[in-house]
Amino acid sequence: MADMAKLLVAHDGPVSIITINRPEVRNALDNETAAALTRALRDFDRDEHRAVAVLTGAGGHFCAGADLKELAAGYAYKPWAGDPDGPCHDILSKPVLAAVAGYACAGGLGVALRCDLRIAEQGATFAVLSRRWGSR
């Protein structure tokens, strides 16, 4: 198992298991973690020994979207789908399954939708909550 701290990658035969490992923030993606996820997906796609990837989150949540504390601190945010280096940009040649528990919100929902198949626990929450900002 390779430990990239904020992202874990393990292999079980032909299966790659990619785990977003920031449970203290419900696996919100900061730029570092988003870049690591992009690399992990590209590495999976190039690895001839891997047939399928499972993308999941540690600690009972899939991904709560962008790390809002990083955004508030003024870090340049890269749109995950629109940026060529974003984890949602590439079309891969092999399937990626999302194993969703807890929250898959905003950008985390986008990451789940980027996957070819989503398998969710009964209590999983899929949402885009930011639409409420600025409403009266």
N, CA, C and O atoms as CSV, one atom per row, in Angstrom:
chain,resi,resn,atom,element,x,y,z
A,1,MET,N,N,0.850,-1.177,0.000
A,1,MET,CA,C,0.000,0.000,0.000
A,1,MET,C,C,0.891,1.233,0.000
A,1,MET,O,O,1.786,1.366,0.835
A,2,ALA,N,N,0.638,2.126,-0.937
A,2,ALA,CA,C,1.366,3.387,-0.979
A,2,ALA,C,C,0.572,4.412,-0.179
A,2,ALA,O,O,-0.625,4.582,-0.409
A,3,ASP,N,N,1.220,5.092,0.752
A,3,ASP,CA,C,0.537,6.079,1.570
A,3,ASP,C,C,0.985,7.466,1.145
A,3,ASP,O,O,2.131,7.853,1.372
A,4,MET,N,N,0.092,8.200,0.537
A,4,MET,CA,C,0.365,9.576,0.149
A,4,MET,C,C,-0.272,10.505,1.174
A,4,MET,O,O,-0.579,11.655,0.862
A,5,ALA,N,N,-0.471,10.021,2.383
A,5,ALA,CA,C,-1.054,10.748,3.516
A,5,ALA,C,C,-2.516,11.110,3.277
A,5,ALA,O,O,-3.393,10.543,3.928
A,6,LYS,N,N,-2.800,12.017,2.382
A,6,LYS,CA,C,-4.171,12.446,2.155
A,6,LYS,C,C,-4.911,11.533,1.179
A,6,LYS,O,O,-6.126,11.643,1.019
A,7,LEU,N,N,-4.180,10.640,0.534
A,7,LEU,CA,C,-4.776,9.700,-0.403
A,7,LEU,C,C,-4.049,8.373,-0.256
A,7,LEU,O,O,-2.819,8.324,-0.266
A,8,LEU,N,N,-4.817,7.298,-0.119
A,8,LEU,CA,C,-4.245,5.963,0.013
A,8,LEU,C,C,-4.551,5.171,-1.242
A,8,LEU,O,O,-5.659,5.240,-1.774
A,9,VAL,N,N,-3.574,4.421,-1.714
A,9,VAL,CA,C,-3.767,3.555,-2.877
A,9,VAL,C,C,-3.308,2.154,-2.489
A,9,VAL,O,O,-2.180,1.956,-2.036
A,10,ALA,N,N,-4.201,1.192,-2.674
A,10,ALA,CA,C,-3.890,-0.207,-2.390
A,10,ALA,C,C,-4.305,-1.035,-3.600
A,10,ALA,O,O,-5.097,-0.593,-4.432
A,11,HIS,N,N,-3.760,-2.237,-3.681
A,11,HIS,CA,C,-4.096,-3.130,-4.791
A,11,HIS,C,C,-4.477,-4.491,-4.239
A,11,HIS,O,O,-3.835,-5.009,-3.325
A,12,ASP,N,N,-5.522,-5.060,-4.803
A,12,ASP,CA,C,-5.972,-6.401,-4.462
A,12,ASP,C,C,-6.176,-7.122,-5.790
A,12,ASP,O,O,-7.245,-7.042,-6.396
A,13,GLY,N,N,-5.145,-7.821,-6.231
A,13,GLY,CA,C,-5.189,-8.450,-7.546
A,13,GLY,C,C,-5.357,-7.380,-8.608
A,13,GLY,O,O,-4.582,-6.425,-8.649
A,14,PRO,N,N,-6.362,-7.525,-9.473
A,14,PRO,CA,C,-6.548,-6.548,-10.549
A,14,PRO,C,C,-7.305,-5.288,-10.121
A,14,PRO,O,O,-7.601,-4.429,-10.952
A,15,VAL,N,N,-7.618,-5.178,-8.827
A,15,VAL,CA,C,-8.409,-4.055,-8.324
A,15,VAL,C,C,-7.499,-3.039,-7.629
A,15,VAL,O,O,-6.696,-3.397,-6.768
A,16,SER,N,N,-7.637,-1.780,-8.011
A,16,SER,CA,C,-6.997,-0.682,-7.288
A,16,SER,C,C,-8.040,-0.075,-6.368
A,16,SER,O,O,-9.175,0.169,-6.778
A,17,ILE,N,N,-7.654,0.167,-5.125
A,17,ILE,CA,C,-8.548,0.795,-4.154
A,17,ILE,C,C,-7.935,2.144,-3.799
A,17,ILE,O,O,-6.859,2.224,-3.205
A,18,ILE,N,N,-8.644,3.195,-4.177
A,18,ILE,CA,C,-8.170,4.563,-3.965
A,18,ILE,C,C,-9.060,5.183,-2.894
A,18,ILE,O,O,-10.274,5.286,-3.064
A,19,THR,N,N,-8.439,5.598,-1.784
A,19,THR,CA,C,-9.197,6.116,-0.645
A,19,THR,C,C,-8.782,7.547,-0.349
A,19,THR,O,O,-7.614,7.821,-0.074
A,20,ILE,N,N,-9.744,8.453,-0.406
A,20,ILE,CA,C,-9.504,9.827,0.031
A,20,ILE,C,C,-9.399,9.755,1.552
A,20,ILE,O,O,-10.314,9.276,2.222
A,21,ASN,N,N,-8.279,10.232,2.091
A,21,ASN,CA,C,-7.963,10.004,3.500
A,21,ASN,C,C,-7.854,11.313,4.289
A,21,ASN,O,O,-6.802,11.647,4.834
A,22,ARG,N,N,-8.967,12.037,4.333
A,22,ARG,CA,C,-9.039,13.268,5.132
A,22,ARG,C,C,-10.332,13.235,5.947
A,22,ARG,O,O,-11.164,14.134,5.824
A,23,PRO,N,N,-10.509,12.197,6.784
A,23,PRO,CA,C,-11.790,12.056,7.490
A,23,PRO,C,C,-12.121,13.225,8.413
A,23,PRO,O,O,-13.293,13.467,8.703
A,24,GLU,N,N,-11.114,13.946,8.875
A,24,GLU,CA,C,-11.359,15.067,9.784
A,24,GLU,C,C,-12.121,16.200,9.101
A,24,GLU,O,O,-12.684,17.056,9.782
A,25,VAL,N,N,-12.148,16.220,7.764
A,25,VAL,CA,C,-12.904,17.228,7.009
A,25,VAL,C,C,-13.861,16.546,6.027
A,25,VAL,O,O,-14.155,17.067,4.951
A,26,ARG,N,N,-14.337,15.367,6.431
A,26,ARG,CA,C,-15.251,14.567,5.603
A,26,ARG,C,C,-14.709,14.379,4.193
A,26,ARG,O,O,-15.456,14.367,3.215
A,27,ASN,N,N,-13.385,14.231,4.117
A,27,ASN,CA,C,-12.672,13.953,2.867
A,27,ASN,C,C,-12.820,15.056,1.831
A,27,ASN,O,O,-12.816,14.795,0.628
A,28,ALA,N,N,-12.952,16.293,2.305
A,28,ALA,CA,C,-12.941,17.440,1.397
A,28,ALA,C,C,-11.599,17.469,0.676
A,28,ALA,O,O,-10.564,17.142,1.257
A,29,LEU,N,N,-11.628,17.859,-0.578
A,29,LEU,CA,C,-10.408,17.877,-1.378
A,29,LEU,C,C,-9.767,19.259,-1.369
A,29,LEU,O,O,-10.361,20.242,-1.814
A,30,ASP,N,N,-8.547,19.311,-0.855
A,30,ASP,CA,C,-7.736,20.501,-1.053
A,30,ASP,C,C,-6.983,20.283,-2.367
A,30,ASP,O,O,-7.070,19.207,-2.960
A,31,ASN,N,N,-6.251,21.288,-2.819
A,31,ASN,CA,C,-5.550,21.161,-4.099
A,31,ASN,C,C,-4.560,20.000,-4.101
A,31,ASN,O,O,-4.419,19.306,-5.108
A,32,GLU,N,N,-3.872,19.785,-2.978
A,32,GLU,CA,C,-2.890,18.699,-2.889
A,32,GLU,C,C,-3.558,17.331,-3.064
A,32,GLU,O,O,-3.047,16.471,-3.782
A,33,THR,N,N,-4.685,17.141,-2.410
A,33,THR,CA,C,-5.389,15.864,-2.498
A,33,THR,C,C,-6.003,15.675,-3.882
A,33,THR,O,O,-5.980,14.569,-4.423
A,34,ALA,N,N,-6.549,16.736,-4.454
A,34,ALA,CA,C,-7.104,16.647,-5.809
A,34,ALA,C,C,-6.015,16.268,-6.805
A,34,ALA,O,O,-6.255,15.456,-7.698
A,35,ALA,N,N,-4.812,16.848,-6.665
A,35,ALA,CA,C,-3.701,16.505,-7.559
A,35,ALA,C,C,-3.272,15.053,-7.356
A,35,ALA,O,O,-2.965,14.355,-8.323
A,36,ALA,N,N,-3.251,14.597,-6.106
A,36,ALA,CA,C,-2.891,13.197,-5.831
A,36,ALA,C,C,-3.935,12.251,-6.421
A,36,ALA,O,O,-3.590,11.184,-6.927
A,37,LEU,N,N,-5.207,12.637,-6.359
A,37,LEU,CA,C,-6.262,11.808,-6.940
A,37,LEU,C,C,-6.109,11.734,-8.454
A,37,LEU,O,O,-6.275,10.664,-9.041
A,38,THR,N,N,-5.799,12.849,-9.086
A,38,THR,CA,C,-5.551,12.851,-10.534
A,38,THR,C,C,-4.424,11.889,-10.874
A,38,THR,O,O,-4.554,11.083,-11.796
A,39,ARG,N,N,-3.318,11.966,-10.140
A,39,ARG,CA,C,-2.169,11.077,-10.398
A,39,ARG,C,C,-2.554,9.617,-10.193
A,39,ARG,O,O,-2.190,8.755,-10.993
A,40,ALA,N,N,-3.294,9.339,-9.113
A,40,ALA,CA,C,-3.680,7.956,-8.824
A,40,ALA,C,C,-4.566,7.383,-9.928
A,40,ALA,O,O,-4.391,6.230,-10.320
A,41,LEU,N,N,-5.509,8.169,-10.431
A,41,LEU,CA,C,-6.382,7.698,-11.510
A,41,LEU,C,C,-5.594,7.469,-12.791
A,41,LEU,O,O,-5.825,6.486,-13.494
A,42,ARG,N,N,-4.676,8.361,-13.095
A,42,ARG,CA,C,-3.844,8.197,-14.299
A,42,ARG,C,C,-2.923,6.988,-14.161
A,42,ARG,O,O,-2.740,6.233,-15.117
A,43,ASP,N,N,-2.345,6.802,-12.978
A,43,ASP,CA,C,-1.489,5.627,-12.750
A,43,ASP,C,C,-2.290,4.344,-12.906
A,43,ASP,O,O,-1.819,3.390,-13.526
A,44,PHE,N,N,-3.500,4.313,-12.349
A,44,PHE,CA,C,-4.380,3.149,-12.502
A,44,PHE,C,C,-4.645,2.866,-13.971
A,44,PHE,O,O,-4.559,1.718,-14.408
A,45,ASP,N,N,-4.961,3.884,-14.724
A,45,ASP,CA,C,-5.310,3.699,-16.132
A,45,ASP,C,C,-4.132,3.150,-16.947
A,45,ASP,O,O,-4.326,2.386,-17.892
A,46,ARG,N,N,-2.924,3.541,-16.577
A,46,ARG,CA,C,-1.728,3.071,-17.299
A,46,ARG,C,C,-1.248,1.689,-16.862
A,46,ARG,O,O,-0.490,1.042,-17.585
A,47,ASP,N,N,-1.682,1.233,-15.687
A,47,ASP,CA,C,-1.182,-0.024,-15.127
A,47,ASP,C,C,-1.884,-1.216,-15.766
A,47,ASP,O,O,-3.072,-1.440,-15.533
A,48,GLU,N,N,-1.160,-1.969,-16.561
A,48,GLU,CA,C,-1.745,-3.102,-17.288
A,48,GLU,C,C,-2.182,-4.237,-16.364
A,48,GLU,O,O,-2.914,-5.127,-16.795
A,49,HIS,N,N,-1.752,-4.224,-15.110
A,49,HIS,CA,C,-2.133,-5.264,-14.153
A,49,HIS,C,C,-3.433,-4.950,-13.421
A,49,HIS,O,O,-3.929,-5.786,-12.665
A,50,ARG,N,N,-3.991,-3.764,-13.632
A,50,ARG,CA,C,-5.218,-3.346,-12.947
A,50,ARG,C,C,-6.371,-3.279,-13.939
A,50,ARG,O,O,-6.233,-2.740,-15.037
A,51,ALA,N,N,-7.516,-3.837,-13.533
A,51,ALA,CA,C,-8.687,-3.891,-14.416
A,51,ALA,C,C,-9.799,-2.934,-13.984
A,51,ALA,O,O,-10.572,-2.465,-14.821
A,52,VAL,N,N,-9.884,-2.645,-12.701
A,52,VAL,CA,C,-10.947,-1.795,-12.176
A,52,VAL,C,C,-10.423,-1.071,-10.940
A,52,VAL,O,O,-9.571,-1.586,-10.216
A,53,ALA,N,N,-10.947,0.134,-10.713
A,53,ALA,CA,C,-10.600,0.882,-9.497
A,53,ALA,C,C,-11.864,1.130,-8.695
A,53,ALA,O,O,-12.947,1.321,-9.248
A,54,VAL,N,N,-11.705,1.123,-7.379
A,54,VAL,CA,C,-12.773,1.495,-6.459
A,54,VAL,C,C,-12.305,2.758,-5.755
A,54,VAL,O,O,-11.244,2.779,-5.132
A,55,LEU,N,N,-13.108,3.810,-5.860
A,55,LEU,CA,C,-12.800,5.081,-5.223
A,55,LEU,C,C,-13.724,5.237,-4.022
A,55,LEU,O,O,-14.943,5.115,-4.144
A,56,THR,N,N,-13.134,5.506,-2.866
A,56,THR,CA,C,-13.915,5.609,-1.636
A,56,THR,C,C,-13.304,6.679,-0.735
A,56,THR,O,O,-12.291,7.290,-1.073
A,57,GLY,N,N,-13.934,6.892,0.407
A,57,GLY,CA,C,-13.432,7.847,1.378
A,57,GLY,C,C,-13.275,7.191,2.735
A,57,GLY,O,O,-14.009,6.263,3.075
A,58,ALA,N,N,-12.321,7.673,3.504
A,58,ALA,CA,C,-12.058,7.131,4.836
A,58,ALA,C,C,-13.023,7.715,5.862
A,58,ALA,O,O,-13.526,8.825,5.689
A,59,GLY,N,N,-13.275,6.970,6.921
A,59,GLY,CA,C,-14.004,7.491,8.067
A,59,GLY,C,C,-15.494,7.694,7.890
A,59,GLY,O,O,-16.093,8.491,8.612
A,60,GLY,N,N,-16.105,7.000,6.952
A,60,GLY,CA,C,-17.551,7.047,6.837
A,60,GLY,C,C,-18.127,8.094,5.911
A,60,GLY,O,O,-19.346,8.252,5.857
A,61,HIS,N,N,-17.289,8.821,5.176
A,61,HIS,CA,C,-17.776,9.803,4.206
A,61,HIS,C,C,-17.004,9.641,2.903
A,61,HIS,O,O,-15.816,9.319,2.913
A,62,PHE,N,N,-17.686,9.866,1.783
A,62,PHE,CA,C,-17.046,9.783,0.472
A,62,PHE,C,C,-16.208,11.035,0.216
A,62,PHE,O,O,-14.979,10.966,0.196
A,63,CYS,N,N,-16.868,12.176,0.021
A,63,CYS,CA,C,-16.150,13.432,-0.205
A,63,CYS,C,C,-17.125,14.593,-0.070
A,63,CYS,O,O,-18.169,14.615,-0.722
A,64,ALA,N,N,-16.782,15.550,0.771
A,64,ALA,CA,C,-17.638,16.712,1.020
A,64,ALA,C,C,-17.360,17.856,0.057
A,64,ALA,O,O,-17.812,18.977,0.290
A,65,GLY,N,N,-16.624,17.597,-1.022
A,65,GLY,CA,C,-16.358,18.643,-2.010
A,65,GLY,C,C,-15.044,19.342,-1.765
A,65,GLY,O,O,-14.111,18.766,-1.206
A,66,ALA,N,N,-14.978,20.591,-2.189
A,66,ALA,CA,C,-13.753,21.372,-2.037
A,66,ALA,C,C,-13.521,21.719,-0.572
A,66,ALA,O,O,-14.467,21.882,0.198
A,67,ASP,N,N,-12.268,21.828,-0.204
A,67,ASP,CA,C,-11.900,22.237,1.147
A,67,ASP,C,C,-12.132,23.745,1.258
A,67,ASP,O,O,-11.322,24.542,0.786
A,68,LEU,N,N,-13.238,24.124,1.882
A,68,LEU,CA,C,-13.623,25.531,1.948
A,68,LEU,C,C,-12.659,26.373,2.777
A,68,LEU,O,O,-12.528,27.573,2.535
A,69,LYS,N,N,-11.986,25.767,3.745
A,69,LYS,CA,C,-10.989,26.518,4.525
A,69,LYS,C,C,-9.817,26.900,3.639
A,69,LYS,O,O,-9.268,27.994,3.772
A,70,GLU,N,N,-9.427,26.002,2.729
A,70,GLU,CA,C,-8.341,26.331,1.801
A,70,GLU,C,C,-8.783,27.453,0.858
A,70,GLU,O,O,-8.015,28.374,0.581
A,71,LEU,N,N,-10.015,27.373,0.371
A,71,LEU,CA,C,-10.529,28.421,-0.514
A,71,LEU,C,C,-10.584,29.759,0.214
A,71,LEU,O,O,-10.204,30.785,-0.351
A,72,ALA,N,N,-11.055,29.764,1.466
A,72,ALA,CA,C,-11.168,30.992,2.240
A,72,ALA,C,C,-9.796,31.598,2.523
A,72,ALA,O,O,-9.673,32.811,2.691
A,73,ALA,N,N,-8.767,30.758,2.576
A,73,ALA,CA,C,-7.410,31.239,2.833
A,73,ALA,C,C,-6.772,31.845,1.587
A,73,ALA,O,O,-5.650,32.348,1.645
A,74,GLY,N,N,-7.487,31.799,0.457
A,74,GLY,CA,C,-6.989,32.456,-0.748
A,74,GLY,C,C,-6.220,31.570,-1.710
A,74,GLY,O,O,-5.624,32.073,-2.663
A,75,TYR,N,N,-6.219,30.260,-1.483
A,75,TYR,CA,C,-5.537,29.375,-2.410
A,75,TYR,C,C,-6.250,29.389,-3.753
A,75,TYR,O,O,-7.476,29.481,-3.806
A,76,ALA,N,N,-5.493,29.300,-4.828
A,76,ALA,CA,C,-6.088,29.241,-6.168
A,76,ALA,C,C,-6.785,27.898,-6.332
A,76,ALA,O,O,-6.163,26.844,-6.204
A,77,TYR,N,N,-8.058,27.947,-6.611
A,77,TYR,CA,C,-8.865,26.743,-6.769
A,77,TYR,C,C,-8.854,26.320,-8.228
A,77,TYR,O,O,-9.072,27.138,-9.122
A,78,LYS,N,N,-8.598,25.030,-8.465
A,78,LYS,CA,C,-8.643,24.484,-9.816
A,78,LYS,C,C,-9.956,23.726,-9.987
A,78,LYS,O,O,-10.216,22.781,-9.241
A,79,PRO,N,N,-10.780,24.114,-10.940
A,79,PRO,CA,C,-12.000,23.342,-11.175
A,79,PRO,C,C,-11.634,21.915,-11.576
A,79,PRO,O,O,-10.856,21.706,-12.507
A,80,TRP,N,N,-12.190,20.951,-10.882
A,80,TRP,CA,C,-11.785,19.562,-11.094
A,80,TRP,C,C,-12.180,19.037,-12.452
A,80,TRP,O,O,-11.418,18.281,-13.054
A,81,ALA,N,N,-13.338,19.407,-12.959
A,81,ALA,CA,C,-13.792,18.883,-14.247
A,81,ALA,C,C,-13.176,19.652,-15.404
A,81,ALA,O,O,-12.805,19.052,-16.413
A,82,GLY,N,N,-13.061,20.952,-15.278
A,82,GLY,CA,C,-12.605,21.770,-16.392
A,82,GLY,C,C,-11.108,21.875,-16.533
A,82,GLY,O,O,-10.617,22.197,-17.615
A,83,ASP,N,N,-10.371,21.616,-15.482
A,83,ASP,CA,C,-8.917,21.750,-15.528
A,83,ASP,C,C,-8.297,20.471,-16.072
A,83,ASP,O,O,-8.629,19.386,-15.595
A,84,PRO,N,N,-7.407,20.564,-17.054
A,84,PRO,CA,C,-6.770,19.356,-17.609
A,84,PRO,C,C,-6.030,18.525,-16.564
A,84,PRO,O,O,-5.775,17.341,-16.779
A,85,ASP,N,N,-5.688,19.137,-15.441
A,85,ASP,CA,C,-5.020,18.395,-14.373
A,85,ASP,C,C,-5.968,18.039,-13.240
A,85,ASP,O,O,-5.517,17.639,-12.166
A,86,GLY,N,N,-7.259,18.174,-13.452
A,86,GLY,CA,C,-8.244,17.840,-12.430
A,86,GLY,C,C,-8.629,16.374,-12.471
A,86,GLY,O,O,-8.553,15.748,-13.528
A,87,PRO,N,N,-9.042,15.809,-11.336
A,87,PRO,CA,C,-9.362,14.378,-11.272
A,87,PRO,C,C,-10.607,13.978,-12.052
A,87,PRO,O,O,-10.827,12.790,-12.287
A,88,CYS,N,N,-11.418,14.938,-12.453
A,88,CYS,CA,C,-12.644,14.609,-13.196
A,88,CYS,C,C,-12.493,14.846,-14.697
A,88,CYS,O,O,-13.456,14.670,-15.444
A,89,HIS,N,N,-11.327,15.235,-15.146
A,89,HIS,CA,C,-11.142,15.634,-16.541
A,89,HIS,C,C,-10.925,14.461,-17.491
A,89,HIS,O,O,-11.561,14.396,-18.542
A,90,ASP,N,N,-10.044,13.542,-17.140
A,90,ASP,CA,C,-9.653,12.467,-18.062
A,90,ASP,C,C,-10.767,11.455,-18.285
A,90,ASP,O,O,-11.532,11.145,-17.371
A,91,ILE,N,N,-10.847,10.953,-19.483
A,91,ILE,CA,C,-11.687,9.795,-19.782
A,91,ILE,C,C,-10.757,8.595,-19.721
A,91,ILE,O,O,-9.806,8.494,-20.497
A,92,LEU,N,N,-11.038,7.686,-18.794
A,92,LEU,CA,C,-10.160,6.539,-18.582
A,92,LEU,C,C,-10.606,5.365,-19.442
A,92,LEU,O,O,-11.757,5.295,-19.872
A,93,SER,N,N,-9.684,4.452,-19.683
A,93,SER,CA,C,-9.980,3.283,-20.515
A,93,SER,C,C,-10.520,2.105,-19.710
A,93,SER,O,O,-10.929,1.095,-20.283
A,94,LYS,N,N,-10.522,2.231,-18.377
A,94,LYS,CA,C,-10.993,1.161,-17.492
A,94,LYS,C,C,-11.993,1.738,-16.502
A,94,LYS,O,O,-11.961,2.934,-16.214
A,95,PRO,N,N,-12.888,0.892,-15.976
A,95,PRO,CA,C,-13.932,1.410,-15.089
A,95,PRO,C,C,-13.437,1.794,-13.698
A,95,PRO,O,O,-12.528,1.185,-13.134
A,96,VAL,N,N,-14.085,2.838,-13.175
A,96,VAL,CA,C,-13.871,3.293,-11.806
A,96,VAL,C,C,-15.228,3.258,-11.114
A,96,VAL,O,O,-16.202,3.828,-11.606
A,97,LEU,N,N,-15.282,2.584,-9.967
A,97,LEU,CA,C,-16.509,2.485,-9.186
A,97,LEU,C,C,-16.399,3.384,-7.967
A,97,LEU,O,O,-15.353,3.419,-7.320
A,98,ALA,N,N,-17.453,4.107,-7.646
A,98,ALA,CA,C,-17.499,4.914,-6.435
A,98,ALA,C,C,-18.208,4.107,-5.354
A,98,ALA,O,O,-19.344,3.674,-5.549
A,99,ALA,N,N,-17.558,3.904,-4.231
A,99,ALA,CA,C,-18.167,3.265,-3.065
A,99,ALA,C,C,-18.498,4.401,-2.106
A,99,ALA,O,O,-17.622,4.911,-1.408
A,100,VAL,N,N,-19.776,4.793,-2.077
A,100,VAL,CA,C,-20.188,6.012,-1.385
A,100,VAL,C,C,-20.838,5.692,-0.041
A,100,VAL,O,O,-21.811,4.942,0.046
A,101,ALA,N,N,-20.268,6.283,0.990
A,101,ALA,CA,C,-20.849,6.276,2.330
A,101,ALA,C,C,-20.900,7.730,2.773
A,101,ALA,O,O,-20.101,8.545,2.312
A,102,GLY,N,N,-21.816,8.060,3.650
A,102,GLY,CA,C,-21.868,9.424,4.175
A,102,GLY,C,C,-22.134,10.437,3.087
A,102,GLY,O,O,-23.008,10.248,2.240
A,103,TYR,N,N,-21.363,11.527,3.119
A,103,TYR,CA,C,-21.591,12.643,2.209
A,103,TYR,C,C,-20.825,12.516,0.897
A,103,TYR,O,O,-19.647,12.160,0.880
A,104,ALA,N,N,-21.520,12.816,-0.204
A,104,ALA,CA,C,-20.937,13.070,-1.515
A,104,ALA,C,C,-21.592,14.372,-1.963
A,104,ALA,O,O,-22.612,14.365,-2.653
A,105,CYS,N,N,-20.991,15.487,-1.561
A,105,CYS,CA,C,-21.625,16.796,-1.752
A,105,CYS,C,C,-20.794,17.689,-2.658
A,105,CYS,O,O,-19.565,17.615,-2.678
A,106,ALA,N,N,-21.489,18.533,-3.404
A,106,ALA,CA,C,-20.877,19.535,-4.275
A,106,ALA,C,C,-19.829,18.879,-5.160
A,106,ALA,O,O,-20.157,17.999,-5.956
A,107,GLY,N,N,-18.567,19.296,-5.033
A,107,GLY,CA,C,-17.516,18.689,-5.840
A,107,GLY,C,C,-17.351,17.207,-5.570
A,107,GLY,O,O,-16.919,16.463,-6.450
A,108,GLY,N,N,-17.690,16.764,-4.361
A,108,GLY,CA,C,-17.651,15.331,-4.048
A,108,GLY,C,C,-18.694,14.561,-4.830
A,108,GLY,O,O,-18.465,13.415,-5.217
A,109,LEU,N,N,-19.847,15.189,-5.068
A,109,LEU,CA,C,-20.848,14.595,-5.944
A,109,LEU,C,C,-20.301,14.519,-7.356
A,109,LEU,O,O,-20.510,13.527,-8.055
A,110,GLY,N,N,-19.599,15.563,-7.781
A,110,GLY,CA,C,-18.962,15.546,-9.100
A,110,GLY,C,C,-17.962,14.422,-9.232
A,110,GLY,O,O,-17.892,13.774,-10.276
A,111,VAL,N,N,-17.185,14.181,-8.187
A,111,VAL,CA,C,-16.220,13.078,-8.205
A,111,VAL,C,C,-16.956,11.747,-8.307
A,111,VAL,O,O,-16.538,10.868,-9.060
A,112,ALA,N,N,-18.044,11.587,-7.560
A,112,ALA,CA,C,-18.830,10.352,-7.644
A,112,ALA,C,C,-19.427,10.178,-9.041
A,112,ALA,O,O,-19.438,9.073,-9.583
A,113,LEU,N,N,-19.921,11.272,-9.619
A,113,LEU,CA,C,-20.505,11.199,-10.965
A,113,LEU,C,C,-19.451,10.927,-12.022
A,113,LEU,O,O,-19.765,10.383,-13.081
A,114,ARG,N,N,-18.200,11.298,-11.751
A,114,ARG,CA,C,-17.099,11.035,-12.664
A,114,ARG,C,C,-16.861,9.525,-12.817
A,114,ARG,O,O,-16.370,9.061,-13.846
A,115,CYS,N,N,-17.215,8.782,-11.783
A,115,CYS,CA,C,-17.036,7.332,-11.796
A,115,CYS,C,C,-18.065,6.686,-12.724
A,115,CYS,O,O,-19.113,7.263,-13.013
A,116,ASP,N,N,-17.743,5.491,-13.177
A,116,ASP,CA,C,-18.620,4.787,-14.117
A,116,ASP,C,C,-19.829,4.167,-13.439
A,116,ASP,O,O,-20.871,3.984,-14.067
A,117,LEU,N,N,-19.695,3.844,-12.163
A,117,LEU,CA,C,-20.779,3.221,-11.405
A,117,LEU,C,C,-20.668,3.691,-9.972
A,117,LEU,O,O,-19.567,3.808,-9.433
A,118,ARG,N,N,-21.821,3.966,-9.344
A,118,ARG,CA,C,-21.849,4.395,-7.960
A,118,ARG,C,C,-22.617,3.375,-7.140
A,118,ARG,O,O,-23.743,3.007,-7.476
A,119,ILE,N,N,-21.992,2.922,-6.056
A,119,ILE,CA,C,-22.626,2.001,-5.120
A,119,ILE,C,C,-22.673,2.741,-3.794
A,119,ILE,O,O,-21.637,3.142,-3.263
A,120,ALA,N,N,-23.882,2.921,-3.259
A,120,ALA,CA,C,-24.041,3.763,-2.074
A,120,ALA,C,C,-24.647,2.990,-0.921
A,120,ALA,O,O,-25.516,2.138,-1.110
A,121,GLU,N,N,-24.171,3.304,0.288
A,121,GLU,CA,C,-24.807,2.795,1.495
A,121,GLU,C,C,-26.198,3.417,1.598
A,121,GLU,O,O,-26.455,4.470,1.015
A,122,GLN,N,N,-27.068,2.785,2.319
A,122,GLN,CA,C,-28.436,3.259,2.448
A,122,GLN,C,C,-28.504,4.698,2.970
A,122,GLN,O,O,-29.363,5.464,2.534
A,123,GLY,N,N,-27.635,5.073,3.876
A,123,GLY,CA,C,-27.674,6.413,4.459
A,123,GLY,C,C,-26.829,7.442,3.745
A,123,GLY,O,O,-26.650,8.542,4.266
A,124,ALA,N,N,-26.302,7.132,2.577
A,124,ALA,CA,C,-25.459,8.081,1.847
A,124,ALA,C,C,-26.267,9.311,1.444
A,124,ALA,O,O,-27.466,9.222,1.182
A,125,THR,N,N,-25.586,10.474,1.397
A,125,THR,CA,C,-26.228,11.728,1.038
A,125,THR,C,C,-25.535,12.312,-0.182
A,125,THR,O,O,-24.336,12.587,-0.157
A,126,PHE,N,N,-26.301,12.496,-1.248
A,126,PHE,CA,C,-25.816,13.147,-2.466
A,126,PHE,C,C,-26.460,14.527,-2.516
A,126,PHE,O,O,-27.687,14.626,-2.488
A,127,ALA,N,N,-25.670,15.593,-2.588
A,127,ALA,CA,C,-26.261,16.926,-2.527
A,127,ALA,C,C,-25.331,17.983,-3.100
A,127,ALA,O,O,-24.115,17.799,-3.172
A,128,VAL,N,N,-25.937,19.097,-3.507
A,128,VAL,CA,C,-25.218,20.325,-3.820
A,128,VAL,C,C,-25.852,21.383,-2.934
A,128,VAL,O,O,-26.918,21.918,-3.239
A,129,LEU,N,N,-25.179,21.672,-1.841
A,129,LEU,CA,C,-25.749,22.554,-0.816
A,129,LEU,C,C,-25.425,24.023,-1.035
A,129,LEU,O,O,-26.066,24.884,-0.434
A,130,SER,N,N,-24.469,24.324,-1.861
A,130,SER,CA,C,-24.040,25.708,-2.056
A,130,SER,C,C,-25.105,26.568,-2.736
A,130,SER,O,O,-24.991,27.793,-2.715
A,131,ARG,N,N,-26.114,25.981,-3.326
A,131,ARG,CA,C,-27.150,26.747,-3.988
A,131,ARG,C,C,-27.902,27.646,-3.017
A,131,ARG,O,O,-28.589,28.577,-3.437
A,132,ARG,N,N,-27.778,27.376,-1.730
A,132,ARG,CA,C,-28.476,28.170,-0.724
A,132,ARG,C,C,-27.731,29.457,-0.396
A,132,ARG,O,O,-28.298,30.338,0.250
A,133,TRP,N,N,-26.494,29.590,-0.818
A,133,TRP,CA,C,-25.717,30.786,-0.490
A,133,TRP,C,C,-26.323,31.989,-1.195
A,133,TRP,O,O,-26.654,31.927,-2.379
A,134,GLY,N,N,-26.461,33.062,-0.473
A,134,GLY,CA,C,-26.920,34.312,-1.047
A,134,GLY,C,C,-28.427,34.409,-1.203
A,134,GLY,O,O,-28.921,35.420,-1.703
A,135,SER,N,N,-29.173,33.395,-0.794
A,135,SER,CA,C,-30.636,33.458,-0.907
A,135,SER,C,C,-31.195,34.245,0.281
A,135,SER,O,O,-30.561,34.342,1.331
A,136,ARG,N,N,-32.364,34.790,0.100
A,136,ARG,CA,C,-32.986,35.558,1.180
A,136,ARG,C,C,-34.199,34.860,1.685
A,136,ARG,O,O,-34.861,35.353,2.598
